[in-house]
Every structure is written in C-alpha cells, then in structure tokens.
Amino acid sequence: MAKFNGNYSVYVGIDWANDKHDLCVQQANSDIRKFKVIKHSANTINAWIIKLHKQYKGQIAVSRESCIGMTSKCALLTKSEI
C-alpha cells in the first residue's frame, strides 16, 4: 500500500450516496487506512469534519466520487471552512 507524502496531514476518499457515505482516511506518511460509514445528514457530516480536524492537525486533502462514475472531484478542507 502506498504512503502519501506532501502538504497534507491526512487524505480522505468519500463515496457519496443518498443515504450514507463510505469514508477512507489515510494519514500522511502512513500505509494504514481507516474506514467508516456515516449517514447523510448535515449534522453528522459536520461533526465528522470537526473531529477530523481535531485528530489530524493541518490541511486535509479530500477526493469525492462524482455522480458520473469513477471521476473524482478534489477539494481541500481548511479550518476556516468549518
């Protein structure tokens, strides 16, 4: 499994769906991935993002599956956005 290096403290992949979201989180310079499923609600997503920022200091790279299949949209979450 590849280790990610760069300007980010953690890398997140999201499989976005109507009822739930499957998450994959990998800390920079680590080959360990954590998986989680959260329900589709603003409160749940917001709580997860806040917890993520508290756990992993620094910038977070996010890639989300788009509705057109395997194409990914990329975003960067900063503390000013939450």
BELNOR-V919321 format. One record per residue. RES is the residue in one small letter. D_FIRST is the distance of its C-alpha to the first C-alpha in whole Angstrom. Layout:
# BELNOR-V919321
res: {RES	RES}
d_first: {D_FIRST	D_FIRST}
This chain:
# BELNOR-V919321
res: {m	a	k	f	n	g	n	y	s	v	y	v	g	i	d	w	a	n	d	k	h	d	l	c	v	q	q	a	n	s	d	i	r	k	f	k	v	i	k	h	s	a	n	t	i	n	a	w	i	i	k	l	h	k	q	y	k	g	q	i	a	v	s	r	e	s	c	i	g	m	t	s	k	c	a	l	l	t	k	s	e	i}
d_first: {0	4	7	10	13	16	19	18	17	15	14	15	15	18	20	23	26	30	30	26	23	19	17	13	13	11	13	13	11	9	6	8	9	13	15	19	21	24	28	29	32	32	33	29	27	29	29	25	25	27	25	22	24	26	22	20	23	23	22	20	18	18	18	20	20	24	27	27	23	20	21	20	22	21	23	23	24	27	29	32	31	31}
